[in-house]
């Protein structure tokens, strides 16, 4: 996996946006998709909010996805396998880049048809603990006409990234404004932040 981790880090250093095509195995991706749809069937996905703590609000004009937080306390082997992969990446990142990451938080995200997330930064105004944003996509056979691209803005330059299966994107949480463009079919990911 070190080659995968190195690709993610080196592409980030080259362009402020790290991308690797196969951060998780095909088998794990399939299990995570199954898990996400089971959570949806059990009505455990919740409307995503904006802001943090006491400032948390829901505004479907800004964000219209549904989420479920991953937690080892859930005792789900596939969630834990994903978090094991994150642990290995964080260890590699800290060892090779001295980033000092001490924790993380991740959730499943489901953007149903017509869903989006308008332009935003991932770091809260009153809490700078989020250092890096990290998104792993779980969308088999995603096509350009399906929409749902992650659009990252660096000044006047916009980079569109298709949410193709097993791709992971990695960037600084406080530097790059980004948005999720309207999805034309259900769009799945595991999204999170490496924290210090």
C-alpha positions in Angstrom: 0.0 0.0 0.0 3.0 2.3 0.4 3.0 3.0 -3.4 -0.7 4.0 -3.1 0.1 6.3 -0.2 3.1 7.8 -1.9 1.1 8.6 -5.1 -1.5 10.3 -2.9 1.1 12.4 -1.1 3.3 13.2 -4.1 0.3 14.3 -6.3 -0.8 16.5 -3.4 2.7 18.1 -3.2 2.7 18.6 -6.9 -0.7 20.3 -7.3 -2.3 20.9 -3.9 -4.8 18.0 -4.7 -3.7 14.4 -4.1 -5.4 11.7 -6.2 -4.9 8.0 -6.2 -7.2 5.6 -8.2 -7.4 2.6 -5.9 -7.1 3.5 -2.2 -9.3 0.6 -1.2 -9.6 -2.8 -2.7 -12.5 -3.7 -5.0 -13.8 -6.1 -2.4 -13.8 -3.5 0.4 -15.5 -1.0 -1.8 -18.3 -3.4 -2.6 -18.8 -4.1 1.1 -18.8 -0.4 1.9 -21.5 0.2 -0.8 -23.6 -2.6 0.7 -23.2 -1.2 4.2 -24.2 2.3 3.0 -27.4 1.0 1.4 -28.2 -1.1 4.5 -27.9 2.0 6.6 -30.2 3.8 4.2 -32.8 1.0 4.3 -32.7 1.2 8.1 -33.2 5.0 8.0 -29.9 5.6 9.8 -28.6 8.1 7.3 -29.3 11.7 8.5 -29.5 14.9 6.6 -26.1 16.6 6.6 -25.6 19.9 8.3 -23.3 22.9 7.9 -21.2 24.3 10.8 -20.2 22.6 13.9 -21.3 22.1 17.5 -23.9 24.7 18.6 -23.7 26.4 15.2 -24.8 23.2 13.3 -27.7 24.0 11.0 -29.3 22.2 8.0 -29.8 24.2 4.8 -30.8 22.1 1.8 -30.2 25.1 -0.5 -26.5 24.7 0.4 -26.1 21.0 1.1 -28.5 18.1 0.4 -26.6 14.9 1.1 -27.2 12.4 3.9 -24.5 11.0 6.1 -23.6 8.4 8.7 -20.5 8.6 10.9 -18.1 5.8 10.9 -17.0 4.6 14.4 -15.2 1.6 15.6 -17.8 1.3 18.3 -20.3 0.4 15.5 -18.4 -3.0 15.4 -18.8 -3.2 11.6 -15.9 -5.1 10.1 -16.0 -3.2 6.8 -16.1 0.2 8.5 -13.1 -1.0 10.6 -11.3 -2.2 7.6 -11.6 1.2 6.0 -10.4 2.9 9.2 -7.5 0.4 9.4 -6.5 1.7 5.9 -6.8 5.3 7.1 -4.6 4.4 10.2 -1.9 3.0 7.9 -2.1 6.1 5.7 -1.9 8.5 8.7 1.1 6.6 10.0 2.9 6.9 6.6 1.9 10.6 6.3 3.2 11.4 9.7 6.4 9.5 9.3 7.2 10.8 5.8 5.9 14.4 6.1 5.9 15.1 9.8 2.3 16.3 9.7 1.5 15.6 13.3 -2.0 14.1 12.6 -3.5 12.8 15.9 -7.0 11.8 14.9 -9.7 11.8 12.2 -13.4 11.7 11.6 -15.1 10.0 8.6 -18.7 9.5 7.4 -20.6 7.8 4.6 -22.1 10.4 2.3 -25.0 9.7 -0.1 -25.9 12.3 -2.7 -29.2 11.2 -4.1 -30.2 12.3 -7.6 -30.4 16.1 -7.7 -28.2 16.5 -4.6 -25.3 18.9 -4.3 -23.0 20.8 -1.9 -22.3 24.4 -2.7 -18.9 26.1 -2.4 -17.3 25.8 1.0 -14.1 25.3 3.0 -13.9 22.2 5.2 -12.2 23.9 8.2 -14.5 25.6 10.6 -14.0 29.3 11.4 -13.8 28.6 15.2 -11.9 25.3 15.1 -8.7 24.6 13.1 -8.3 21.0 14.0 -9.2 19.7 10.5 -6.0 19.7 8.6 -6.6 17.5 5.5 -9.8 16.6 3.7 -10.0 13.0 2.3 -12.7 11.5 0.1 -13.0 8.0 -1.2 -15.6 7.3 -3.9 -17.7 4.2 -4.1 -19.4 4.6 -7.6 -19.1 1.8 -10.1 -19.4 2.6 -13.8 -19.6 6.4 -13.2 -20.1 8.3 -16.5 -19.5 12.0 -17.3 -23.2 12.5 -17.8 -23.8 11.3 -14.2 -22.5 14.7 -12.9 -21.6 14.8 -9.2 -18.0 16.0 -9.8 -16.0 17.4 -7.0 -15.0 20.9 -8.2 -11.9 22.4 -6.5 -11.0 26.0 -6.9 -7.5 27.4 -6.7 -7.8 31.1 -7.5 -9.4 31.3 -10.9 -8.6 27.7 -11.8 -11.4 25.1 -11.3 -10.4 21.4 -11.3 -13.3 18.9 -11.8 -12.8 15.4 -10.4 -15.1 12.6 -11.3 -16.3 10.5 -8.3 -15.2 7.2 -9.9 -15.0 4.0 -7.9 -12.2 3.6 -5.3 -10.6 6.9 -6.2 -9.4 9.0 -3.2 -8.8 12.7 -3.2 -6.7 14.5 -0.5 -6.2 18.3 0.1 -5.7 20.9 2.8 -9.0 21.6 4.6 -8.3 25.3 5.1 -6.9 26.2 1.6 -9.2 25.1 -1.2 -12.8 26.1 -1.7 -14.7 23.3 -3.3 -18.2 22.1 -4.1 -20.0 18.9 -5.2 -21.8 19.6 -8.5 -25.4 18.3 -8.9 -25.5 14.5 -9.1 -27.8 12.9 -11.7 -27.8 9.5 -9.9 -27.0 8.3 -6.4 -23.3 9.2 -5.6 -21.6 7.4 -2.7 -18.4 8.2 -0.8 -16.6 8.0 2.5 -15.6 11.5 3.4 -13.5 12.7 6.3 -10.8 14.9 7.8 -7.4 14.2 9.3 -7.1 16.2 12.5 -4.5 17.7 14.7 
